[in-house]
Amino acid sequence: MITTIIFDIGNVLADFAWKEHFESFGYDEAMVKRIAAATVQSREWNEYDKGVLSDQEILDSFIANDPEIGEDIRKVMTNVKTLIRRNDYAIPWIQELKAKGYRCLYLSNFSHKAEEECADALDFLPYLDGGILSYQDRVIKPMPEIYRLLIQRYDLKPEECVFMDDMPQNLQGAEQFGIHTILFQNQSQAIEKLRKLGVKA
């Protein structure tokens, strides 16, 4: 029996609008791709998620990836307020699940800056019963430590949990601990899969 629903945040409860964020500064597609390659697609990005590097250190490392566009990188990475959009269904869905007796947690690779500057888009967080943001504990999905930590911190029985994420490798990490998983593509598909697990979604 499923008693706990665990949500990824990015592309589940909220959308990371990277392309739109970069375009909001007036960049064309070629520049968007170039900035993305130096930042969100770089190997340093995981260190950002883990909170290992400070905001200034990670910014310096992004700029070092492509110094020629350093000022452009600085501009888009020091003002991330348009980066995240909360999905309209997030709060009603969480409320509905909790009203039916389910515990709702989050498990997300998330940077401090994004949480700090995009608070309006993350207004669903107080409705959840807790969880882990990677930067707070310096572990990221799919590192085994992050799933183990969630289980221990919230005294979870893995077989009674289901985790929704849009990245297959993150689901594989959860499955190693016996957690049920759903590859998230959209809410209606997720609800259908939850019902197959016996969840009154």
N, C-alpha and C positions, 0 to 999 in steps of 0.2 A: 504493500500500500504506500502510495506517495504522500508524504506529509510536508515536504519542503520543495519549493520552486526556487532555483538559483538562476538569476539573470546575468548575462553579460550586459554591459551598458551600450558600448558602441555598436551601432547597426542592429540593435535589438530594441532597447528602450529609447535610444537617441541615435541620430544619424551624424556621422562625422562628414561634414560637407567640405572636404579638402579642396576639391576643384572649385566650388563656389566661393570658398574663402579666399583662395588665391586670386580668382577672377575679380573679387570685390575691390581689389587694389588696381584694377585696370590692366592686368597682364593678359597677353594673348595665349593661345594654347601651347605654343612652343616654350614660352617662358614659364608657364604653369608646370610643364613637365620638367623643365630644368630645375626649378626651385624644389619640386617634389623629390627629384633625384638626390639633391643635396641635403634634404631634411627628412621627411617622413618615410622615404624609401631607403635611407642610409642605415648602415649597421649601428650607428650611434643612437638611433631612435629607441632601441630596447633599453639602453642605459638611461635614457630620459624617462621611459616608463617606470623603470625600477627606482628612480630617484637617487641613483648613484652619483650623478653629476648635478651640480647646481644649474639654475636657469642660465646663468652667464657662461658656465663651462660648456653646456650643450650648444648654446648659440655660437660660441667661438668655434666649436668643432664643426657645426654646420657650415659656417662661413669658410672654414679651412677647406671644406670639400669643393668649393667653387668661389674663390676669392673675388673673381671678376664681378659677381653679382652679390657681393657681400651686403651692400646696403639694402638691396631688395629682400634678401633673406632676413636681415634684421627687422625690416618693416613688417613682414608677414608673420614673423615668429614672436614679436613682442606685442602684438595686438591680435589675440585669437578669439575675440568676442563673437565673431560670426562663424566660428568653426563648428559648433555643435547645435543641432536642432532637435529639440525633444519631440518625439512622436506623440501625436494627439491621444493615442490610445493608452499611453504609459500609465498615468495615474488611475483612470477608471479600471484598467485591467488589474493592476495591483490591488486596488480596493476590493474588486470583485473576488479575487482569489483569497484575500485575507478574510472577507466576510464568510467564505465557505470553509474557513478553518485552516487554510494553508499558511505556512510560514514562508515569507518571501525574502530572499537574500540576494546580494549582488557579488559578483566576482569579475573584476575588470582590470585590464592593463590600462592605466589611466595616469596622466601626468598631473602634477600639482598645478601647473599653470592653467591647464584646461579646466580643472575643477574650480580654481579660484576665479578665473575670468568668465566662465560660462555658467555661473551659478543659476541664472534665470532659466537656462535650458535644462538644468538638472534639478528642477524643483520636485521631481518625483522621489529623490533620495530619502527625504524624511518619512515617506510612506512605507519604505522598506524596513525590514527588521534587523538590518545590519549587513555586514559583508566585508569584503576586502578590496581596496584599491591598491594596485601594485606598488605605487610609489611610497605608500605609507609603511609597507613591510619589506620593501626592496626585493621582492620576488615577482616574477612575471609568468604568465601562462606561456607555454605549457610546462614550465618547470614543476616537477612533482611537489616541491615544497609548498607551493601556493594552495594546492588542493588539500594536502595534509593539514596545513595550517587552518584552512576553513573548517574542515571536519573537527579538528581539535577545539578550535575556539568556540564553535557553536554546538559542540557535543552532538554531532550529526550521526545518524545511521545511514551510511552511503546508499544502501538498497532502498531507502525511503526518500531519496532525493532525485531530482531531475534538473539537469543543467542545460540551458539554452545558450548557444554561441553561434556566430556566423563563420567561425574558422574551424575546419575539421581537425587540425592538429591540437586545438585546445580541448576538443571533445575527447580525443584519444587520451589525453592526460587525465581527464576526469574518470574515464572508463577504467583506467588502471586501478582506481580506488573503489570500483564497484558502483559508481554513480551512473544512473540512467542519463542519456543525453539526447538532445534534439538539435539537429543542424538547422539554424534559424534562417529562413529566407523571407518570410512575412508572417504577420500575426495569425492570419486565418489558417495557414499551413501548420503553424506551431500549435494552435488550439486543437486542430484535428489530431496531431500526434500526441498531445497531452491526454486527450480523451481515450486514445488507444492504450495509454498507460493507466487508465482508470481515474484520471484527474477530472474533476467537475469544472472544466474550464469554460 
